[in-house]
């Protein structure tokens, strides 16, 4: 749909709010969009009710009784494996008077006992009959509230919709063939990193979608990416992937889509087999990989949830809003469950490039938020290499606010 600027701005004011300033397509957003508590609440209503959000890998709770918390926008979700081995997601809220029933970020338990009045919930969410309740009290009516949970080859996603959630199969269906190539159900985590950044949630998403800053901010990543441009290594990547039976058509959503998904197979450069500082392997092949493809797969499940897959490891990258000006960034590195440190696994080598890159991004993003909050800030034109930010903005206004953008 083509919408002229005047009509788009009228719609923006009507839907986003009368205080929302006009925004120009292919420009950075006005300050309001990175600082407004009122706008943030509207955004969270959409994210919580419409999106499947990456939360963990099931190997992070490998044993019966294991649990870990996933937190977003003040909401706390317990991911746990019950005594029969089934994985659940529950709101971390006691059904008595609302106190959290789980007060540690991760661990192992036989049950969750609220520290306030000792109401005790089993790992499948059922409530054991509490003391001193009326005879008419029925514990079965007061089990922990379940959050919507989806599992894609061990990748755990939650949706916080109050009613019916969007179809998980529709969300995961087109991505599943890419994921299934790597055998993630037989993977294990070797490194997890969480960082809190003083920045609006949209800034890390914009940063993750563009390469314009790489030469300025990421010297190591720039060097590795520069080497990756040299494909003079005989057999083409497309030919190799076809020979290996792994070639898949690209997934590339436009702004009108619900999830803005992407799944793309890329080639490494000459002599590279993995995304490490020197391009060599850091671990044994992933469980279902039999031969080095000399390439990698980038997957964007939605703007907040991503995974990069190499033949020897995978890295989950996801962003969770905490408030209008605080965002949590998370990385989970996965390898073949049989890989052994010092034998066929070098964890430091495996994580070094991404850990350095994320640290550099975190510094830049904190400064970026501070600059945007200045009275001197005003939107400016985006560079040609920031076209993916334009696509994200178009999706954002389309899906979050119902405002056509192009």
C-alpha positions in Angstrom: 0.0 0.0 0.0 1.3 3.4 -0.9 0.7 6.1 1.8 1.9 9.7 1.4 3.9 11.3 4.2 1.0 13.6 5.4 -1.4 10.7 5.7 1.2 8.5 7.4 1.9 11.2 10.0 -1.8 11.6 10.6 -2.2 7.9 11.2 0.9 7.9 13.4 -0.5 10.6 15.6 -3.9 8.8 15.8 -2.6 5.4 16.6 0.7 5.9 18.4 -0.6 9.0 20.3 -1.2 12.7 19.7 2.2 13.5 21.4 4.1 11.3 19.0 6.2 13.4 16.7 6.1 12.9 12.9 8.7 10.5 11.6 10.3 10.3 8.2 10.8 7.0 6.5 14.5 6.2 5.9 15.4 8.4 8.9 16.3 7.5 12.4 13.4 7.7 14.8 12.5 10.8 16.9 13.6 10.8 20.5 10.1 10.0 21.7 10.4 6.4 20.3 13.4 5.7 22.5 12.4 7.3 25.7 8.6 7.4 26.2 7.2 5.2 29.0 3.7 5.4 27.5 4.9 4.3 24.1 6.9 1.5 25.7 3.8 0.1 27.4 2.0 -0.1 24.0 5.0 -1.8 22.5 5.1 -4.4 25.3 1.5 -5.2 24.8 2.3 -6.2 21.3 5.5 -8.1 22.1 4.0 -10.0 24.9 0.8 -11.0 23.1 1.9 -11.6 19.5 5.5 -12.8 19.5 7.2 -16.1 20.4 10.3 -15.0 22.3 13.5 -17.0 22.5 14.1 -17.9 26.2 16.6 -20.7 26.5 17.8 -24.0 25.2 16.4 -27.1 26.9 20.0 -28.3 27.6 20.2 -25.5 30.1 17.8 -27.5 32.2 19.1 -31.0 31.5 18.1 -32.9 34.6 14.7 -33.6 36.1 14.1 -30.8 38.7 16.3 -28.3 36.9 14.9 -24.8 36.4 15.9 -21.3 35.2 14.1 -18.0 35.0 13.3 -16.0 31.9 12.4 -12.4 32.6 11.1 -9.7 30.3 9.5 -6.4 31.0 9.1 -7.2 34.7 7.5 -10.6 34.1 9.2 -13.7 35.4 8.7 -17.1 33.8 10.0 -20.4 35.3 11.3 -22.8 32.8 11.5 -26.2 34.5 11.9 -29.9 33.8 9.5 -32.0 35.9 10.2 -35.4 37.5 9.0 -37.2 34.4 11.4 -35.1 32.2 8.7 -32.9 30.6 9.6 -29.2 30.2 7.1 -26.5 31.4 6.8 -22.7 31.5 5.0 -21.1 34.5 4.4 -17.6 35.6 6.6 -17.0 38.7 3.6 -15.9 40.8 2.1 -17.7 43.8 -1.6 -18.2 43.4 -2.1 -17.2 47.0 -1.2 -13.6 47.2 1.2 -13.1 44.3 4.7 -13.4 45.8 7.3 -15.1 43.5 7.6 -18.8 44.3 11.1 -19.0 42.8 13.6 -16.5 44.1 16.8 -17.9 42.5 17.7 -17.6 38.8 18.5 -21.3 38.3 18.9 -24.5 40.2 17.4 -27.8 40.9 14.3 -28.5 43.1 11.7 -31.1 43.9 9.0 -28.4 44.1 8.6 -24.6 44.3 7.6 -23.4 47.8 6.5 -19.8 48.2 8.8 -18.2 50.8 5.9 -16.0 52.1 3.2 -18.5 53.2 4.7 -21.8 52.1 2.2 -22.7 49.4 4.0 -25.5 47.5 3.7 -26.2 43.8 5.0 -29.4 42.1 7.2 -29.1 39.0 4.2 -29.8 36.8 2.5 -26.7 38.4 0.0 -28.5 40.6 -0.6 -27.1 44.1 -0.2 -29.3 47.1 -3.0 -28.7 49.6 -1.9 -25.7 51.7 -2.4 -25.6 55.5 -5.2 -23.7 57.3 -7.5 -23.4 54.3 -11.3 -23.7 54.4 -12.7 -27.2 53.7 -14.3 -26.0 50.5 -10.9 -25.0 49.1 -10.0 -27.0 46.0 -6.2 -27.0 45.3 -6.8 -28.1 41.6 -8.3 -24.7 40.9 -5.1 -22.9 42.1 -2.2 -24.4 40.1 0.6 -22.2 38.8 -0.5 -20.3 35.7 1.2 -21.7 32.6 2.8 -19.5 29.9 2.6 -20.6 26.3 5.7 -22.7 25.5 7.1 -23.8 22.1 10.1 -26.1 21.5 11.9 -26.1 18.2 14.7 -28.8 18.3 15.5 -27.8 21.9 15.1 -24.1 21.4 12.6 -22.9 23.9 10.2 -20.0 23.1 7.5 -18.4 25.3 4.5 -16.3 24.4 2.9 -14.2 27.1 -0.5 -13.9 25.4 -3.3 -13.9 28.0 -5.5 -16.0 25.7 -4.7 -18.1 22.8 -1.2 -17.7 21.4 -0.3 -17.4 17.7 0.3 -20.8 16.1 3.8 -22.0 17.0 3.9 -24.2 14.0 3.2 -21.3 11.7 6.0 -19.4 13.6 8.5 -22.2 13.4 7.5 -24.1 10.2 9.6 -22.3 7.6 12.6 -22.2 9.9 12.5 -25.8 11.0 14.4 -27.2 7.9 17.3 -24.9 8.5 17.5 -25.7 12.3 17.1 -29.5 11.8 20.4 -29.7 9.8 22.4 -29.1 13.0 21.0 -31.6 15.5 20.4 -29.1 18.3 18.5 -31.6 20.4 21.9 -33.2 21.0 23.7 -30.0 21.8 24.9 -28.6 25.1 25.7 -25.1 26.4 29.4 -24.2 27.0 29.1 -20.5 27.6 26.2 -18.2 28.5 26.5 -14.4 28.8 23.8 -11.9 29.9 24.3 -8.1 29.9 22.1 -5.2 31.0 22.5 -2.1 28.8 21.1 1.3 29.5 19.4 1.5 26.1 15.9 1.3 24.6 15.1 -2.2 23.2 14.9 -0.9 19.6 18.6 0.3 19.5 20.2 -3.1 19.9 17.8 -4.5 17.3 18.7 -1.7 14.9 22.4 -2.2 15.6 22.2 -6.0 15.0 20.6 -5.4 11.6 23.3 -3.2 10.0 27.0 -3.5 9.0 27.5 0.3 8.6 29.2 0.5 12.0 31.5 -2.5 11.7 34.6 -0.8 10.3 34.3 1.9 13.0 33.5 -0.3 16.1 34.5 -4.0 15.4 38.1 -4.3 14.2 38.2 -8.1 14.8 34.8 -8.7 13.2 35.7 -6.5 10.3 38.8 -8.4 9.6 37.0 -11.8 9.8 34.2 -10.5 7.5 36.7 -9.1 5.1 38.4 -12.5 4.8 34.9 -14.0 4.3 34.5 -12.0 1.1 37.2 -14.1 -0.6 35.4 -17.0 -2.1 38.2 -18.2 -4.4 38.3 -21.7 -3.0 37.2 -23.9 -5.9 33.8 -25.4 -5.4 31.2 -22.7 -4.9 29.1 -22.6 -1.7 25.9 -23.2 -3.6 27.5 -26.3 -5.3 28.8 -27.6 -2.0 25.5 -27.2 -0.1 23.7 -28.9 -3.0 26.2 -31.8 -3.0 25.7 -32.1 0.8 21.9 -32.1 0.5 21.7 -29.0 2.6 20.7 -26.3 0.1 17.5 -24.5 1.2 15.6 -21.5 -0.4 16.1 -18.3 1.5 13.4 -17.0 3.9 13.1 -13.2 3.7 10.0 -11.5 5.1 8.7 -8.1 4.2 7.3 -5.5 6.6 3.7 -6.7 6.5 4.7 -10.1 8.0 4.0 -10.9 11.6 7.5 -12.0 12.5 9.9 -10.4 10.0 11.7 -13.7 9.7 15.0 -14.3 7.8 16.9 -17.6 7.2 19.9 -17.3 4.9 22.8 -19.6 4.1 26.1 -17.7 3.7 29.6 -18.8 2.5 32.8 -18.3 4.5 35.9 -17.1 2.7 38.9 -19.0 1.5 40.2 -21.5 4.1 37.5 -20.6 6.6 35.4 -23.2 8.2 34.0 -21.4 11.2 33.3 -18.0 12.7 36.4 -17.7 14.8 39.2 -15.2 14.9 41.4 -17.3 12.6 38.6 -19.1 10.7 39.5 -22.6 11.9 37.3 -24.9 13.9 36.8 -24.5 17.6 34.8 -27.7 18.2 33.8 -31.0 16.7 31.1 -31.0 14.1 27.5 -30.5 15.3 25.6 -33.8 15.9 24.0 -34.2 12.4 26.8 -32.5 10.4 29.0 -34.9 8.5 31.2 -32.6 6.4 32.4 -29.0 6.6 30.2 -26.8 4.4 32.6 -23.8 4.7 29.5 -21.7 5.4 27.0 -20.7 8.1 23.3 -20.0 8.5 21.8 -16.8 9.9 18.3 -17.0 11.3 16.1 -14.2 12.5 13.0 -15.7 14.2 11.7 -12.2 14.9 13.5 -8.9 15.6 14.4 -10.0 19.2 15.4 -13.6 18.6 18.2 -14.9 16.5 20.6 -17.8 16.0 23.8 -18.2 14.0 24.7 -21.7 13.1 28.2 -22.9 12.1 29.1 -26.5 11.4 30.9 -26.7 14.8 28.7 -24.5 17.1 25.6 -22.4 17.3 25.1 -19.1 19.1 21.6 -18.0 20.3 21.4 -14.2 20.5 18.3 -12.6 22.0 17.2 -9.3 23.4 14.7 -8.8 26.2 13.3 -5.4 27.2 13.5 -4.5 30.9 12.2 -1.0 30.8 11.9 1.9 28.2 15.6 2.6 28.7 17.1 -0.8 29.8 17.6 -3.9 27.7 19.1 -7.3 28.4 21.2 -9.0 25.8 21.9 -12.7 26.0 24.2 -15.1 24.2 24.1 -18.9 24.6 26.8 -20.9 22.8 25.9 -24.5 21.9 28.2 -27.4 20.8 27.9 -31.1 20.2 27.0 -32.7 23.5 30.0 -35.1 23.0 32.6 -32.4 22.6 35.3 -32.4 25.2 37.3 -29.3 26.3 41.0 -29.8 25.5 40.3 -32.6 23.1 38.0 -31.5 20.3 36.7 -28.2 21.9 38.4 -24.9 22.6 35.8 -22.7 24.4 37.9 -19.6 24.5 38.5 -19.8 20.8 34.9 -20.5 20.1 33.4 -17.5 22.1 36.2 -14.9 21.6 34.9 -13.2 18.4 31.3 -12.8 19.6 32.2 -11.9 23.2 34.5 -9.1 22.0 31.9 -7.9 19.4 29.1 -7.9 22.0 31.2 -5.9 24.5 32.0 -3.3 21.8 28.3 -3.1 20.9 27.2 -2.7 24.5 29.6 0.3 25.0 28.4 2.0 21.8 24.7 1.4 22.6 24.9 2.9 26.1 26.5 6.0 24.6 23.9 6.0 21.8 21.0 6.1 24.2 22.6 8.9 26.2 23.1 10.9 23.0 19.5 10.4 21.8 18.3 11.8 25.2 20.1 15.1 24.5 18.0 18.1 23.6 20.3 18.5 20.5 19.3 15.1 19.0 17.2 15.1 15.8 16.5 12.3 13.3 18.9 12.1 10.4 18.9 10.1 7.1 19.9 6.5 7.2 22.8 5.2 5.1 22.4 2.8 2.2 24.0 0.1 4.4 21.3 0.6 7.0 18.5 -0.6 4.7 17.6 -3.4 7.2 16.8 -0.7 9.8 14.4 0.8 7.3 12.8 -2.7 7.0 12.6 -3.0 10.8 11.0 0.5 11.1 8.4 -0.4 8.5 7.6 -3.7 10.3 7.5 -1.8 13.7 4.9 0.7 12.5 3.0 -1.9 10.6 2.7 -4.5 13.3 3.0 -2.5 16.6 0.9 0.5 15.5 -1.0 -0.5 12.5 0.4 2.4 10.5 1.3 1.6 6.8 4.8 2.9 6.0 5.4 2.4 2.3 
